[in-house]
């Protein structure tokens, strides 16, 4: 049952189109996934229906049991709402600068981060941030499974980024919102909605944008998005950012056949001032989504002087050569050791990463390579999933579906007496993780917190 004030709000916003909108809210939600452009494995679903605005997005005819598909856990694809994939167009049209530094501020669970990792130019540094501890863990897991070594995961409040004036070329703010666009997917969301809640969200969204604004360089872009319908949290907030923080509203090119709705098509008073792009479920195949791009006009002239912070500290001068061969092109990486854990981070962003590690609470960066346990270097599960993995560095065991599911549940699997040591576990040639082969059996090194909990 939809709240009466929400019904009145949408009737005022959509006019004659509101009846079709409410009818669409009663239909089933479309199912969509986005393929990992850096991994060759493809799921066995029908992948013929593409999302028009994102070349790696696909619609599925029905929702399969994703949890039991090893390819999902191996990062071959991500289950993502189709409308939010429009951010690929923002990246392709506006953010192809070499050496780009981008921040995904409210990043969990990781859909937009993994999309940006694919569509930002090679050599970019992408910081994926989440303030809430439990959600930050989920974000780090999904980033690790996607496998892009250029992503850093942090857990910070938005105001912490003010310590980095003018650092980022682009900041993505997928602001916490009243969630009207998710009413169809979350049946409880409508019951929790209120006009007071909308007002509370609007104020919080403005505070988040203001808190992080200093970290955006002059001429840089803030990409503001929500999954809600009302103008208070969407166009009105964009106008507030423009007037209060100093920004211009930027157009992106969208094709007519995508059936994306603009402020002028809604007849809003803000039309002509604010360029915003809306998805309505009765027009486009997806849930509710809004996105707008703002370009920063000016700041106080401050920027962070990277040159004062030197180079990243090397891990240990005696890291075994064999260990460095676990990744492809090791000369392109710096090896950093902290608390018995060794990471490989892209060398050409070392200076920026070193600065960020001094300023922010970094929980994952680059390629988690190994953990030192006594005299052993134990390969990290995230290494198996990284696109930087050297597949020739480890012997591998290819599993069938049932065995792969058991591995992902962190159950033991049979060993091979003829060879002992660390082995890469694969399904359909896609790496899933590591085991330590003891001969008769294997110790499963899959992380406990990642395991499948569903019964087979």
CORVEN-V28025 format. One record per residue. N is the residue number from 0. BURIAL is # if it has 16 or more other ideal C-beta (glycine too) atoms within 10 Angstrom, else .. Layout:
# CORVEN-V28025
((N | BURIAL) (N | BURIAL))
This chain:
# CORVEN-V28025
((0 | .) (1 | .) (2 | .) (3 | .) (4 | .) (5 | #) (6 | .) (7 | .) (8 | #) (9 | #) (10 | .) (11 | .) (12 | #) (13 | #) (14 | .) (15 | .) (16 | #) (17 | #) (18 | .) (19 | .) (20 | #) (21 | #) (22 | .) (23 | .) (24 | #) (25 | .) (26 | .) (27 | .) (28 | .) (29 | #) (30 | #) (31 | #) (32 | #) (33 | #) (34 | #) (35 | #) (36 | .) (37 | .) (38 | #) (39 | .) (40 | #) (41 | .) (42 | #) (43 | .) (44 | #) (45 | .) (46 | .) (47 | .) (48 | .) (49 | .) (50 | #) (51 | #) (52 | #) (53 | #) (54 | .) (55 | #) (56 | #) (57 | #) (58 | #) (59 | #) (60 | .) (61 | .) (62 | .) (63 | #) (64 | .) (65 | #) (66 | .) (67 | #) (68 | #) (69 | #) (70 | #) (71 | #) (72 | #) (73 | #) (74 | #) (75 | #) (76 | #) (77 | #) (78 | #) (79 | #) (80 | #) (81 | #) (82 | #) (83 | #) (84 | #) (85 | #) (86 | #) (87 | #) (88 | #) (89 | #) (90 | #) (91 | #) (92 | .) (93 | #) (94 | #) (95 | .) (96 | .) (97 | .) (98 | .) (99 | #) (100 | #) (101 | #) (102 | #) (103 | #) (104 | #) (105 | #) (106 | #) (107 | #) (108 | #) (109 | #) (110 | #) (111 | #) (112 | #) (113 | #) (114 | #) (115 | #) (116 | #) (117 | #) (118 | #) (119 | #) (120 | .) (121 | .) (122 | .) (123 | #) (124 | #) (125 | #) (126 | #) (127 | #) (128 | #) (129 | #) (130 | #) (131 | .) (132 | .) (133 | .) (134 | #) (135 | #) (136 | #) (137 | .) (138 | #) (139 | #) (140 | #) (141 | #) (142 | #) (143 | #) (144 | #) (145 | #) (146 | #) (147 | #) (148 | #) (149 | #) (150 | #) (151 | #) (152 | #) (153 | #) (154 | #) (155 | #) (156 | .) (157 | #) (158 | .) (159 | #) (160 | #) (161 | .) (162 | .) (163 | #) (164 | #) (165 | #) (166 | #) (167 | #) (168 | #) (169 | #) (170 | #) (171 | #) (172 | #) (173 | #) (174 | #) (175 | .) (176 | #) (177 | #) (178 | #) (179 | #) (180 | #) (181 | #) (182 | #) (183 | #) (184 | .) (185 | .) (186 | .) (187 | .) (188 | #) (189 | #) (190 | .) (191 | .) (192 | #) (193 | .) (194 | .) (195 | .) (196 | .) (197 | #) (198 | .) (199 | .) (200 | #) (201 | #) (202 | .) (203 | .) (204 | #) (205 | #) (206 | .) (207 | #) (208 | #) (209 | #) (210 | #) (211 | #) (212 | #) (213 | #) (214 | #) (215 | #) (216 | #) (217 | .) (218 | .) (219 | #) (220 | #) (221 | #) (222 | #) (223 | #) (224 | #) (225 | #) (226 | #) (227 | #) (228 | #) (229 | #) (230 | #) (231 | #) (232 | #) (233 | #) (234 | #) (235 | #) (236 | #) (237 | #) (238 | #) (239 | .) (240 | #) (241 | #) (242 | .) (243 | .) (244 | #) (245 | .) (246 | #) (247 | .) (248 | #) (249 | #) (250 | .) (251 | #) (252 | .) (253 | #) (254 | .) (255 | .) (256 | .) (257 | #) (258 | .) (259 | #) (260 | #) (261 | #) (262 | #) (263 | .) (264 | .) (265 | #) (266 | .) (267 | #) (268 | .) (269 | #) (270 | .) (271 | .) (272 | .) (273 | #) (274 | #) (275 | #) (276 | #) (277 | #) (278 | #) (279 | #) (280 | #) (281 | #) (282 | #) (283 | #) (284 | #) (285 | #) (286 | #) (287 | #) (288 | #) (289 | #) (290 | #) (291 | #) (292 | #) (293 | #) (294 | #) (295 | #) (296 | .) (297 | .) (298 | #) (299 | .) (300 | .) (301 | .) (302 | .) (303 | #) (304 | .) (305 | .) (306 | .) (307 | .) (308 | .) (309 | .) (310 | .) (311 | #) (312 | .) (313 | .) (314 | #) (315 | .) (316 | .) (317 | .) (318 | #) (319 | .) (320 | .) (321 | .) (322 | #) (323 | #) (324 | .) (325 | #) (326 | #) (327 | #) (328 | .) (329 | #) (330 | .) (331 | .) (332 | #) (333 | #) (334 | #) (335 | #) (336 | #) (337 | .) (338 | .) (339 | .) (340 | .) (341 | #) (342 | #) (343 | #) (344 | #) (345 | #) (346 | #) (347 | .) (348 | #) (349 | #) (350 | .) (351 | #) (352 | #) (353 | #) (354 | #) (355 | #) (356 | #) (357 | .) (358 | #) (359 | #) (360 | .) (361 | #) (362 | #) (363 | #) (364 | #) (365 | #) (366 | #) (367 | #) (368 | #) (369 | #) (370 | .) (371 | .) (372 | .) (373 | .) (374 | .) (375 | .) (376 | #) (377 | .) (378 | #) (379 | #) (380 | #) (381 | #) (382 | #) (383 | #) (384 | #) (385 | #) (386 | #) (387 | #) (388 | #) (389 | .) (390 | .) (391 | .) (392 | #) (393 | #) (394 | .) (395 | .) (396 | #) (397 | .) (398 | #) (399 | .) (400 | .) (401 | .) (402 | #) (403 | #) (404 | #) (405 | #) (406 | #) (407 | #) (408 | #) (409 | #) (410 | .) (411 | .) (412 | #) (413 | .) (414 | #) (415 | .) (416 | .) (417 | .) (418 | .) (419 | .) (420 | .) (421 | #) (422 | #) (423 | #) (424 | #) (425 | #) (426 | #) (427 | #) (428 | .) (429 | #) (430 | #) (431 | #) (432 | #) (433 | #) (434 | #) (435 | #) (436 | #) (437 | .) (438 | .) (439 | .) (440 | .) (441 | #) (442 | .) (443 | #) (444 | #) (445 | #) (446 | .) (447 | .) (448 | .) (449 | #) (450 | .) (451 | #) (452 | .) (453 | .) (454 | .) (455 | .))
